């Protein structure tokens, strides 16, 4: 899935990702969401790829791509 970081607290690791497609569902970040990823922290509005774990939390964050999302070119 692809989405945008809605919020992120680097102190606690808590955050929310909003899915860019469909119903714009929101997913809380899993405790291990950044483990093994290129990210050390996140910023609001950052595009990411992610998976949803069995608890319904966003995990496995990776770099999002505007090209993959079909965003119009400038």
mmCIF file of the N, C-alpha and C atoms, coordinates in Angstrom:
data_MODEL
# 
_entry.id   MODEL 
# 
loop_
_atom_site.group_PDB 
_atom_site.id 
_atom_site.type_symbol 
_atom_site.label_atom_id 
_atom_site.label_alt_id 
_atom_site.label_comp_id 
_atom_site.label_asym_id 
_atom_site.label_entity_id 
_atom_site.label_seq_id 
_atom_site.pdbx_PDB_ins_code 
_atom_site.Cartn_x 
_atom_site.Cartn_y 
_atom_site.Cartn_z 
_atom_site.occupancy 
_atom_site.B_iso_or_equiv 
_atom_site.pdbx_formal_charge 
_atom_site.auth_seq_id 
_atom_site.auth_comp_id 
_atom_site.auth_asym_id 
_atom_site.auth_atom_id 
_atom_site.pdbx_PDB_model_num 
ATOM 1   N N  . UNK A 1 1  ? 0.838   -1.165 0.000   1.00 0.00 ? 1  UNK A N  1 
ATOM 2   C CA . UNK A 1 1  ? 0.000   0.000  0.000   1.00 0.00 ? 1  UNK A CA 1 
ATOM 3   C C  . UNK A 1 1  ? 0.891   1.239  0.000   1.00 0.00 ? 1  UNK A C  1 
ATOM 4   N N  . UNK A 1 2  ? 0.330   2.329  -0.468  1.00 0.00 ? 2  UNK A N  1 
ATOM 5   C CA . UNK A 1 2  ? 1.046   3.598  -0.404  1.00 0.00 ? 2  UNK A CA 1 
ATOM 6   C C  . UNK A 1 2  ? 0.225   4.592  0.393   1.00 0.00 ? 2  UNK A C  1 
ATOM 7   N N  . UNK A 1 3  ? 0.924   5.473  1.065   1.00 0.00 ? 3  UNK A N  1 
ATOM 8   C CA . UNK A 1 3  ? 0.234   6.470  1.857   1.00 0.00 ? 3  UNK A CA 1 
ATOM 9   C C  . UNK A 1 3  ? 1.125   7.641  2.187   1.00 0.00 ? 3  UNK A C  1 
ATOM 10  N N  . UNK A 1 4  ? 0.591   8.482  3.056   1.00 0.00 ? 4  UNK A N  1 
ATOM 11  C CA . UNK A 1 4  ? 1.275   9.696  3.488   1.00 0.00 ? 4  UNK A CA 1 
ATOM 12  C C  . UNK A 1 4  ? 1.296   9.707  5.010   1.00 0.00 ? 4  UNK A C  1 
ATOM 13  N N  . UNK A 1 5  ? 2.414   10.133 5.575   1.00 0.00 ? 5  UNK A N  1 
ATOM 14  C CA . UNK A 1 5  ? 2.513   10.247 7.025   1.00 0.00 ? 5  UNK A CA 1 
ATOM 15  C C  . UNK A 1 5  ? 1.639   11.411 7.478   1.00 0.00 ? 5  UNK A C  1 
ATOM 16  N N  . UNK A 1 6  ? 0.671   11.114 8.323   1.00 0.00 ? 6  UNK A N  1 
ATOM 17  C CA . UNK A 1 6  ? -0.207  12.152 8.870   1.00 0.00 ? 6  UNK A CA 1 
ATOM 18  C C  . UNK A 1 6  ? 0.424   12.777 10.105  1.00 0.00 ? 6  UNK A C  1 
ATOM 19  N N  . UNK A 1 7  ? 1.019   11.931 10.929  1.00 0.00 ? 7  UNK A N  1 
ATOM 20  C CA . UNK A 1 7  ? 1.677   12.424 12.138  1.00 0.00 ? 7  UNK A CA 1 
ATOM 21  C C  . UNK A 1 7  ? 2.759   11.436 12.544  1.00 0.00 ? 7  UNK A C  1 
ATOM 22  N N  . UNK A 1 8  ? 3.762   11.950 13.260  1.00 0.00 ? 8  UNK A N  1 
ATOM 23  C CA . UNK A 1 8  ? 4.832   11.094 13.764  1.00 0.00 ? 8  UNK A CA 1 
ATOM 24  C C  . UNK A 1 8  ? 5.511   11.793 14.936  1.00 0.00 ? 8  UNK A C  1 
ATOM 25  N N  . UNK A 1 9  ? 5.691   11.062 16.029  1.00 0.00 ? 9  UNK A N  1 
ATOM 26  C CA . UNK A 1 9  ? 6.394   11.566 17.208  1.00 0.00 ? 9  UNK A CA 1 
ATOM 27  C C  . UNK A 1 9  ? 7.690   10.775 17.332  1.00 0.00 ? 9  UNK A C  1 
ATOM 28  N N  . UNK A 1 10 ? 8.845   11.414 17.031  1.00 0.00 ? 10 UNK A N  1 
ATOM 29  C CA . UNK A 1 10 ? 10.105  10.678 17.076  1.00 0.00 ? 10 UNK A CA 1 
ATOM 30  C C  . UNK A 1 10 ? 10.483  10.209 18.478  1.00 0.00 ? 10 UNK A C  1 
ATOM 31  N N  . UNK A 1 11 ? 9.955   10.860 19.499  1.00 0.00 ? 11 UNK A N  1 
ATOM 32  C CA . UNK A 1 11 ? 10.263  10.462 20.872  1.00 0.00 ? 11 UNK A CA 1 
ATOM 33  C C  . UNK A 1 11 ? 9.622   9.141  21.256  1.00 0.00 ? 11 UNK A C  1 
ATOM 34  N N  . UNK A 1 12 ? 8.391   8.945  20.834  1.00 0.00 ? 12 UNK A N  1 
ATOM 35  C CA . UNK A 1 12 ? 7.664   7.732  21.200  1.00 0.00 ? 12 UNK A CA 1 
ATOM 36  C C  . UNK A 1 12 ? 7.586   6.723  20.062  1.00 0.00 ? 12 UNK A C  1 
ATOM 37  N N  . UNK A 1 13 ? 7.772   7.201  18.824  1.00 0.00 ? 13 UNK A N  1 
ATOM 38  C CA . UNK A 1 13 ? 7.623   6.326  17.664  1.00 0.00 ? 13 UNK A CA 1 
ATOM 39  C C  . UNK A 1 13 ? 6.179   6.173  17.225  1.00 0.00 ? 13 UNK A C  1 
ATOM 40  N N  . UNK A 1 14 ? 5.267   6.869  17.901  1.00 0.00 ? 14 UNK A N  1 
ATOM 41  C CA . UNK A 1 14 ? 3.851   6.810  17.527  1.00 0.00 ? 14 UNK A CA 1 
ATOM 42  C C  . UNK A 1 14 ? 3.614   7.627  16.268  1.00 0.00 ? 14 UNK A C  1 
ATOM 43  N N  . UNK A 1 15 ? 2.727   7.146  15.419  1.00 0.00 ? 15 UNK A N  1 
ATOM 44  C CA . UNK A 1 15 ? 2.403   7.885  14.216  1.00 0.00 ? 15 UNK A CA 1 
ATOM 45  C C  . UNK A 1 15 ? 1.223   7.290  13.502  1.00 0.00 ? 15 UNK A C  1 
ATOM 46  N N  . UNK A 1 16 ? 0.781   7.999  12.466  1.00 0.00 ? 16 UNK A N  1 
ATOM 47  C CA . UNK A 1 16 ? -0.371  7.579  11.679  1.00 0.00 ? 16 UNK A CA 1 
ATOM 48  C C  . UNK A 1 16 ? -0.038  7.750  10.201  1.00 0.00 ? 16 UNK A C  1 
ATOM 49  N N  . UNK A 1 17 ? -0.411  6.741  9.400   1.00 0.00 ? 17 UNK A N  1 
ATOM 50  C CA . UNK A 1 17 ? -0.270  6.782  7.948   1.00 0.00 ? 17 UNK A CA 1 
ATOM 51  C C  . UNK A 1 17 ? -1.679  6.795  7.353   1.00 0.00 ? 17 UNK A C  1 
ATOM 52  N N  . UNK A 1 18 ? -1.895  7.652  6.348   1.00 0.00 ? 18 UNK A N  1 
ATOM 53  C CA . UNK A 1 18 ? -3.172  7.696  5.636   1.00 0.00 ? 18 UNK A CA 1 
ATOM 54  C C  . UNK A 1 18 ? -2.956  7.064  4.268   1.00 0.00 ? 18 UNK A C  1 
ATOM 55  N N  . UNK A 1 19 ? -3.762  6.069  3.944   1.00 0.00 ? 19 UNK A N  1 
ATOM 56  C CA . UNK A 1 19 ? -3.672  5.386  2.655   1.00 0.00 ? 19 UNK A CA 1 
ATOM 57  C C  . UNK A 1 19 ? -4.071  6.358  1.546   1.00 0.00 ? 19 UNK A C  1 
ATOM 58  N N  . UNK A 1 20 ? -3.273  6.427  0.483   1.00 0.00 ? 20 UNK A N  1 
ATOM 59  C CA . UNK A 1 20 ? -3.520  7.359  -0.620  1.00 0.00 ? 20 UNK A CA 1 
ATOM 60  C C  . UNK A 1 20 ? -4.625  6.905  -1.562  1.00 0.00 ? 20 UNK A C  1 
ATOM 61  N N  . UNK A 1 21 ? -4.965  5.648  -1.536  1.00 0.00 ? 21 UNK A N  1 
ATOM 62  C CA . UNK A 1 21 ? -5.942  5.137  -2.488  1.00 0.00 ? 21 UNK A CA 1 
ATOM 63  C C  . UNK A 1 21 ? -7.211  4.690  -1.777  1.00 0.00 ? 21 UNK A C  1 
ATOM 64  N N  . UNK A 1 22 ? -8.271  4.634  -2.513  1.00 0.00 ? 22 UNK A N  1 
ATOM 65  C CA . UNK A 1 22 ? -9.522  4.111  -1.968  1.00 0.00 ? 22 UNK A CA 1 
ATOM 66  C C  . UNK A 1 22 ? -10.157 5.011  -0.938  1.00 0.00 ? 22 UNK A C  1 
ATOM 67  N N  . UNK A 1 23 ? -10.311 4.484  0.262   1.00 0.00 ? 23 UNK A N  1 
ATOM 68  C CA . UNK A 1 23 ? -11.088 5.172  1.295   1.00 0.00 ? 23 UNK A CA 1 
ATOM 69  C C  . UNK A 1 23 ? -10.273 6.072  2.218   1.00 0.00 ? 23 UNK A C  1 
ATOM 70  N N  . UNK A 1 24 ? -8.994  6.268  1.923   1.00 0.00 ? 24 UNK A N  1 
ATOM 71  C CA . UNK A 1 24 ? -8.111  7.100  2.751   1.00 0.00 ? 24 UNK A CA 1 
ATOM 72  C C  . UNK A 1 24 ? -8.093  6.622  4.204   1.00 0.00 ? 24 UNK A C  1 
ATOM 73  N N  . UNK A 1 25 ? -8.043  5.316  4.362   1.00 0.00 ? 25 UNK A N  1 
ATOM 74  C CA . UNK A 1 25 ? -8.016  4.713  5.699   1.00 0.00 ? 25 UNK A CA 1 
ATOM 75  C C  . UNK A 1 25 ? -6.754  5.139  6.441   1.00 0.00 ? 25 UNK A C  1 
ATOM 76  N N  . UNK A 1 26 ? -6.869  5.252  7.757   1.00 0.00 ? 26 UNK A N  1 
ATOM 77  C CA . UNK A 1 26 ? -5.740  5.618  8.601   1.00 0.00 ? 26 UNK A CA 1 
ATOM 78  C C  . UNK A 1 26 ? -5.266  4.397  9.371   1.00 0.00 ? 26 UNK A C  1 
ATOM 79  N N  . UNK A 1 27 ? -3.924  4.260  9.461   1.00 0.00 ? 27 UNK A N  1 
ATOM 80  C CA . UNK A 1 27 ? -3.322  3.143  10.172  1.00 0.00 ? 27 UNK A CA 1 
ATOM 81  C C  . UNK A 1 27 ? -2.290  3.678  11.150  1.00 0.00 ? 27 UNK A C  1 
ATOM 82  N N  . UNK A 1 28 ? -2.378  3.240  12.405  1.00 0.00 ? 28 UNK A N  1 
ATOM 83  C CA . UNK A 1 28 ? -1.349  3.564  13.386  1.00 0.00 ? 28 UNK A CA 1 
ATOM 84  C C  . UNK A 1 28 ? -0.076  2.823  12.995  1.00 0.00 ? 28 UNK A C  1 
ATOM 85  N N  . UNK A 1 29 ? 1.071   3.405  13.330  1.00 0.00 ? 29 UNK A N  1 
ATOM 86  C CA . UNK A 1 29 ? 2.336   2.728  13.065  1.00 0.00 ? 29 UNK A CA 1 
ATOM 87  C C  . UNK A 1 29 ? 2.550   1.613  14.075  1.00 0.00 ? 29 UNK A C  1 
ATOM 88  N N  . UNK A 1 30 ? 3.021   0.475  13.600  1.00 0.00 ? 30 UNK A N  1 
ATOM 89  C CA . UNK A 1 30 ? 3.404   -0.627 14.483  1.00 0.00 ? 30 UNK A CA 1 
ATOM 90  C C  . UNK A 1 30 ? 4.676   -0.228 15.233  1.00 0.00 ? 30 UNK A C  1 
ATOM 91  N N  . UNK A 1 31 ? 4.914   -0.862 16.357  1.00 0.00 ? 31 UNK A N  1 
ATOM 92  C CA . UNK A 1 31 ? 6.098   -0.578 17.161  1.00 0.00 ? 31 UNK A CA 1 
ATOM 93  C C  . UNK A 1 31 ? 7.371   -0.734 16.338  1.00 0.00 ? 31 UNK A C  1 
ATOM 94  N N  . UNK A 1 32 ? 7.410   -1.724 15.459  1.00 0.00 ? 32 UNK A N  1 
ATOM 95  C CA . UNK A 1 32 ? 8.608   -2.015 14.669  1.00 0.00 ? 32 UNK A CA 1 
ATOM 96  C C  . UNK A 1 32 ? 8.524   -1.466 13.245  1.00 0.00 ? 32 UNK A C  1 
ATOM 97  N N  . UNK A 1 33 ? 7.699   -0.469 13.013  1.00 0.00 ? 33 UNK A N  1 
ATOM 98  C CA . UNK A 1 33 ? 7.433   0.024  11.652  1.00 0.00 ? 33 UNK A CA 1 
ATOM 99  C C  . UNK A 1 33 ? 8.683   0.474  10.908  1.00 0.00 ? 33 UNK A C  1 
ATOM 100 N N  . UNK A 1 34 ? 9.684   0.997  11.610  1.00 0.00 ? 34 UNK A N  1 
ATOM 101 C CA . UNK A 1 34 ? 10.888  1.499  10.949  1.00 0.00 ? 34 UNK A CA 1 
ATOM 102 C C  . UNK A 1 34 ? 12.043  0.504  10.933  1.00 0.00 ? 34 UNK A C  1 
ATOM 103 N N  . UNK A 1 35 ? 11.889  -0.635 11.613  1.00 0.00 ? 35 UNK A N  1 
ATOM 104 C CA . UNK A 1 35 ? 12.967  -1.626 11.653  1.00 0.00 ? 35 UNK A CA 1 
ATOM 105 C C  . UNK A 1 35 ? 13.259  -2.157 10.255  1.00 0.00 ? 35 UNK A C  1 
ATOM 106 N N  . UNK A 1 36 ? 14.534  -2.136 9.883   1.00 0.00 ? 36 UNK A N  1 
ATOM 107 C CA . UNK A 1 36 ? 14.945  -2.654 8.583   1.00 0.00 ? 36 UNK A CA 1 
ATOM 108 C C  . UNK A 1 36 ? 14.627  -1.725 7.423   1.00 0.00 ? 36 UNK A C  1 
ATOM 109 N N  . UNK A 1 37 ? 14.154  -0.519 7.696   1.00 0.00 ? 37 UNK A N  1 
ATOM 110 C CA . UNK A 1 37 ? 13.832  0.405  6.619   1.00 0.00 ? 37 UNK A CA 1 
ATOM 111 C C  . UNK A 1 37 ? 14.935  1.452  6.474   1.00 0.00 ? 37 UNK A C  1 
ATOM 112 N N  . UNK A 1 38 ? 14.825  2.277  5.446   1.00 0.00 ? 38 UNK A N  1 
ATOM 113 C CA . UNK A 1 38 ? 15.785  3.353  5.230   1.00 0.00 ? 38 UNK A CA 1 
ATOM 114 C C  . UNK A 1 38 ? 15.531  4.537  6.157   1.00 0.00 ? 38 UNK A C  1 
ATOM 115 N N  . UNK A 1 39 ? 14.400  4.535  6.839   1.00 0.00 ? 39 UNK A N  1 
ATOM 116 C CA . UNK A 1 39 ? 14.011  5.662  7.679   1.00 0.00 ? 39 UNK A CA 1 
ATOM 117 C C  . UNK A 1 39 ? 14.572  5.562  9.091   1.00 0.00 ? 39 UNK A C  1 
ATOM 118 N N  . UNK A 1 40 ? 14.998  6.687  9.619   1.00 0.00 ? 40 UNK A N  1 
ATOM 119 C CA . UNK A 1 40 ? 15.346  6.805  11.037  1.00 0.00 ? 40 UNK A CA 1 
ATOM 120 C C  . UNK A 1 40 ? 14.267  7.614  11.745  1.00 0.00 ? 40 UNK A C  1 
ATOM 121 N N  . UNK A 1 41 ? 13.610  8.485  10.987  1.00 0.00 ? 41 UNK A N  1 
ATOM 122 C CA . UNK A 1 41 ? 12.459  9.230  11.474  1.00 0.00 ? 41 UNK A CA 1 
ATOM 123 C C  . UNK A 1 41 ? 11.602  9.596  10.269  1.00 0.00 ? 41 UNK A C  1 
ATOM 124 N N  . UNK A 1 42 ? 10.416  10.102 10.521  1.00 0.00 ? 42 UNK A N  1 
ATOM 125 C CA . UNK A 1 42 ? 9.475   10.436 9.458   1.00 0.00 ? 42 UNK A CA 1 
ATOM 126 C C  . UNK A 1 42 ? 9.039   11.884 9.610   1.00 0.00 ? 42 UNK A C  1 
ATOM 127 N N  . UNK A 1 43 ? 8.539   12.458 8.511   1.00 0.00 ? 43 UNK A N  1 
ATOM 128 C CA . UNK A 1 43 ? 7.999   13.810 8.589   1.00 0.00 ? 43 UNK A CA 1 
ATOM 129 C C  . UNK A 1 43 ? 6.577   13.811 8.036   1.00 0.00 ? 43 UNK A C  1 
ATOM 130 N N  . UNK A 1 44 ? 5.776   14.721 8.528   1.00 0.00 ? 44 UNK A N  1 
ATOM 131 C CA . UNK A 1 44 ? 4.401   14.847 8.081   1.00 0.00 ? 44 UNK A CA 1 
ATOM 132 C C  . UNK A 1 44 ? 4.383   15.115 6.578   1.00 0.00 ? 44 UNK A C  1 
ATOM 133 N N  . UNK A 1 45 ? 3.512   14.419 5.861   1.00 0.00 ? 45 UNK A N  1 
ATOM 134 C CA . UNK A 1 45 ? 3.390   14.583 4.418   1.00 0.00 ? 45 UNK A CA 1 
ATOM 135 C C  . UNK A 1 45 ? 4.309   13.703 3.600   1.00 0.00 ? 45 UNK A C  1 
ATOM 136 N N  . UNK A 1 46 ? 5.200   12.955 4.254   1.00 0.00 ? 46 UNK A N  1 
ATOM 137 C CA . UNK A 1 46 ? 6.133   12.078 3.543   1.00 0.00 ? 46 UNK A CA 1 
ATOM 138 C C  . UNK A 1 46 ? 5.390   10.888 2.954   1.00 0.00 ? 46 UNK A C  1 
ATOM 139 N N  . UNK A 1 47 ? 5.664   10.578 1.701   1.00 0.00 ? 47 UNK A N  1 
ATOM 140 C CA . UNK A 1 47 ? 5.034   9.429  1.031   1.00 0.00 ? 47 UNK A CA 1 
ATOM 141 C C  . UNK A 1 47 ? 5.804   8.159  1.379   1.00 0.00 ? 47 UNK A C  1 
ATOM 142 N N  . UNK A 1 48 ? 5.071   7.112  1.691   1.00 0.00 ? 48 UNK A N  1 
ATOM 143 C CA . UNK A 1 48 ? 5.685   5.842  2.063   1.00 0.00 ? 48 UNK A CA 1 
ATOM 144 C C  . UNK A 1 48 ? 4.907   4.677  1.472   1.00 0.00 ? 48 UNK A C  1 
ATOM 145 N N  . UNK A 1 49 ? 5.602   3.576  1.296   1.00 0.00 ? 49 UNK A N  1 
ATOM 146 C CA . UNK A 1 49 ? 4.974   2.280  1.032   1.00 0.00 ? 49 UNK A CA 1 
ATOM 147 C C  . UNK A 1 49 ? 4.913   1.567  2.368   1.00 0.00 ? 49 UNK A C  1 
ATOM 148 N N  . UNK A 1 50 ? 3.895   0.753  2.590   1.00 0.00 ? 50 UNK A N  1 
ATOM 149 C CA . UNK A 1 50 ? 3.797   0.037  3.846   1.00 0.00 ? 50 UNK A CA 1 
ATOM 150 C C  . UNK A 1 50 ? 2.929   -1.203 3.692   1.00 0.00 ? 50 UNK A C  1 
ATOM 151 N N  . UNK A 1 51 ? 3.024   -2.060 4.684   1.00 0.00 ? 51 UNK A N  1 
ATOM 152 C CA . UNK A 1 51 ? 2.183   -3.248 4.796   1.00 0.00 ? 51 UNK A CA 1 
ATOM 153 C C  . UNK A 1 51 ? 1.331   -3.084 6.043   1.00 0.00 ? 51 UNK A C  1 
ATOM 154 N N  . UNK A 1 52 ? 0.231   -3.790 6.098   1.00 0.00 ? 52 UNK A N  1 
ATOM 155 C CA . UNK A 1 52 ? -0.605  -3.789 7.296   1.00 0.00 ? 52 UNK A CA 1 
ATOM 156 C C  . UNK A 1 52 ? -0.430  -5.138 7.978   1.00 0.00 ? 52 UNK A C  1 
ATOM 157 N N  . UNK A 1 53 ? -0.056  -5.107 9.264   1.00 0.00 ? 53 UNK A N  1 
ATOM 158 C CA . UNK A 1 53 ? 0.165   -6.360 9.991   1.00 0.00 ? 53 UNK A CA 1 
ATOM 159 C C  . UNK A 1 53 ? -1.150  -6.949 10.477  1.00 0.00 ? 53 UNK A C  1 
ATOM 160 N N  . UNK A 1 54 ? -1.069  -8.086 11.155  1.00 0.00 ? 54 UNK A N  1 
ATOM 161 C CA . UNK A 1 54 ? -2.263  -8.796 11.617  1.00 0.00 ? 54 UNK A CA 1 
ATOM 162 C C  . UNK A 1 54 ? -3.066  -8.010 12.646  1.00 0.00 ? 54 UNK A C  1 
ATOM 163 N N  . UNK A 1 55 ? -2.449  -6.992 13.249  1.00 0.00 ? 55 UNK A N  1 
ATOM 164 C CA . UNK A 1 55 ? -3.151  -6.144 14.219  1.00 0.00 ? 55 UNK A CA 1 
ATOM 165 C C  . UNK A 1 55 ? -3.716  -4.882 13.576  1.00 0.00 ? 55 UNK A C  1 
ATOM 166 N N  . UNK A 1 56 ? -3.588  -4.758 12.246  1.00 0.00 ? 56 UNK A N  1 
ATOM 167 C CA . UNK A 1 56 ? -4.118  -3.601 11.544  1.00 0.00 ? 56 UNK A CA 1 
ATOM 168 C C  . UNK A 1 56 ? -3.253  -2.358 11.651  1.00 0.00 ? 56 UNK A C  1 
ATOM 169 N N  . UNK A 1 57 ? -1.956  -2.564 11.933  1.00 0.00 ? 57 UNK A N  1 
ATOM 170 C CA . UNK A 1 57 ? -1.029  -1.440 12.054  1.00 0.00 ? 57 UNK A CA 1 
ATOM 171 C C  . UNK A 1 57 ? -0.076  -1.415 10.858  1.00 0.00 ? 57 UNK A C  1 
ATOM 172 N N  . UNK A 1 58 ? 0.360   -0.209 10.504  1.00 0.00 ? 58 UNK A N  1 
ATOM 173 C CA . UNK A 1 58 ? 1.295   -0.038 9.382   1.00 0.00 ? 58 UNK A CA 1 
ATOM 174 C C  . UNK A 1 58 ? 2.695   -0.474 9.806   1.00 0.00 ? 58 UNK A C  1 
ATOM 175 N N  . UNK A 1 59 ? 3.333   -1.263 8.956   1.00 0.00 ? 59 UNK A N  1 
ATOM 176 C CA . UNK A 1 59 ? 4.676   -1.754 9.235   1.00 0.00 ? 59 UNK A CA 1 
ATOM 177 C C  . UNK A 1 59 ? 5.441   -1.903 7.930   1.00 0.00 ? 59 UNK A C  1 
ATOM 178 N N  . UNK A 1 60 ? 6.735   -2.176 8.019   1.00 0.00 ? 60 UNK A N  1 
ATOM 179 C CA . UNK A 1 60 ? 7.552   -2.397 6.821   1.00 0.00 ? 60 UNK A CA 1 
ATOM 180 C C  . UNK A 1 60 ? 7.621   -1.178 5.926   1.00 0.00 ? 60 UNK A C  1 
ATOM 181 N N  . UNK A 1 61 ? 7.787   -0.002 6.497   1.00 0.00 ? 61 UNK A N  1 
ATOM 182 C CA . UNK A 1 61 ? 7.785   1.231  5.718   1.00 0.00 ? 61 UNK A CA 1 
ATOM 183 C C  . UNK A 1 61 ? 8.959   1.312  4.750   1.00 0.00 ? 61 UNK A C  1 
ATOM 184 N N  . UNK A 1 62 ? 8.669   1.785  3.555   1.00 0.00 ? 62 UNK A N  1 
ATOM 185 C CA . UNK A 1 62 ? 9.676   2.008  2.533   1.00 0.00 ? 62 UNK A CA 1 
ATOM 186 C C  . UNK A 1 62 ? 9.381   3.305  1.813   1.00 0.00 ? 62 UNK A C  1 
ATOM 187 N N  . UNK A 1 63 ? 10.263  3.682  0.918   1.00 0.00 ? 63 UNK A N  1 
ATOM 188 C CA . UNK A 1 63 ? 10.093  4.928  0.180   1.00 0.00 ? 63 UNK A CA 1 
ATOM 189 C C  . UNK A 1 63 ? 8.896   4.848  -0.742  1.00 0.00 ? 63 UNK A C  1 
ATOM 190 N N  . UNK A 1 64 ? 8.037   5.847  -0.680  1.00 0.00 ? 64 UNK A N  1 
ATOM 191 C CA . UNK A 1 64 ? 6.901   5.941  -1.588  1.00 0.00 ? 64 UNK A CA 1 
ATOM 192 C C  . UNK A 1 64 ? 7.329   6.614  -2.876  1.00 0.00 ? 64 UNK A C  1 
ATOM 193 N N  . UNK A 1 65 ? 6.571   6.425  -3.933  1.00 0.00 ? 65 UNK A N  1 
ATOM 194 C CA . UNK A 1 65 ? 6.927   7.000  -5.227  1.00 0.00 ? 65 UNK A CA 1 
ATOM 195 C C  . UNK A 1 65 ? 5.713   7.646  -5.859  1.00 0.00 ? 65 UNK A C  1 
ATOM 196 N N  . UNK A 1 66 ? 5.857   8.896  -6.274  1.00 0.00 ? 66 UNK A N  1 
ATOM 197 C CA . UNK A 1 66 ? 4.752   9.572  -6.949  1.00 0.00 ? 66 UNK A CA 1 
ATOM 198 C C  . UNK A 1 66 ? 4.474   8.941  -8.299  1.00 0.00 ? 66 UNK A C  1 
ATOM 199 N N  . UNK A 1 67 ? 5.506   8.388  -8.953  1.00 0.00 ? 67 UNK A N  1 
ATOM 200 C CA . UNK A 1 67 ? 5.300   7.746  -10.244 1.00 0.00 ? 67 UNK A CA 1 
ATOM 201 C C  . UNK A 1 67 ? 4.411   6.521  -10.067 1.00 0.00 ? 67 UNK A C  1 
ATOM 202 N N  . UNK A 1 68 ? 4.669   5.724  -9.029  1.00 0.00 ? 68 UNK A N  1 
ATOM 203 C CA . UNK A 1 68 ? 3.850   4.531  -8.778  1.00 0.00 ? 68 UNK A CA 1 
ATOM 204 C C  . UNK A 1 68 ? 2.402   4.896  -8.496  1.00 0.00 ? 68 UNK A C  1 
ATOM 205 N N  . UNK A 1 69 ? 2.161   6.081  -7.946  1.00 0.00 ? 69 UNK A N  1 
ATOM 206 C CA . UNK A 1 69 ? 0.818   6.485  -7.573  1.00 0.00 ? 69 UNK A CA 1 
ATOM 207 C C  . UNK A 1 69 ? 0.062   7.115  -8.735  1.00 0.00 ? 69 UNK A C  1 
ATOM 208 N N  . UNK A 1 70 ? 0.740   7.316  -9.861  1.00 0.00 ? 70 UNK A N  1 
ATOM 209 C CA . UNK A 1 70 ? 0.071   7.904  -11.000 1.00 0.00 ? 70 UNK A CA 1 
ATOM 210 C C  . UNK A 1 70 ? -0.187  9.394  -10.823 1.00 0.00 ? 70 UNK A C  1 
ATOM 211 N N  . UNK A 1 71 ? 0.613   10.052 -10.036 1.00 0.00 ? 71 UNK A N  1 
ATOM 212 C CA . UNK A 1 71 ? 0.446   11.476 -9.802  1.00 0.00 ? 71 UNK A CA 1 
ATOM 213 C C  . UNK A 1 71 ? 0.797   12.222 -11.099 1.00 0.00 ? 71 UNK A C  1 
ATOM 214 N N  . UNK A 1 72 ? 0.002   13.224 -11.462 1.00 0.00 ? 72 UNK A N  1 
ATOM 215 C CA . UNK A 1 72 ? 0.310   13.972 -12.705 1.00 0.00 ? 72 UNK A CA 1 
ATOM 216 C C  . UNK A 1 72 ? 1.685   14.616 -12.648 1.00 0.00 ? 72 UNK A C  1 
ATOM 217 N N  . UNK A 1 73 ? 2.350   14.676 -13.784 1.00 0.00 ? 73 UNK A N  1 
ATOM 218 C CA . UNK A 1 73 ? 3.673   15.291 -13.846 1.00 0.00 ? 73 UNK A CA 1 
ATOM 219 C C  . UNK A 1 73 ? 3.529   16.796 -13.840 1.00 0.00 ? 73 UNK A C  1 
ATOM 220 N N  . UNK A 1 74 ? 4.594   17.473 -13.421 1.00 0.00 ? 74 UNK A N  1 
ATOM 221 C CA . UNK A 1 74 ? 4.580   18.947 -13.353 1.00 0.00 ? 74 UNK A CA 1 
ATOM 222 C C  . UNK A 1 74 ? 4.945   19.531 -14.685 1.00 0.00 ? 74 UNK A C  1 
# 
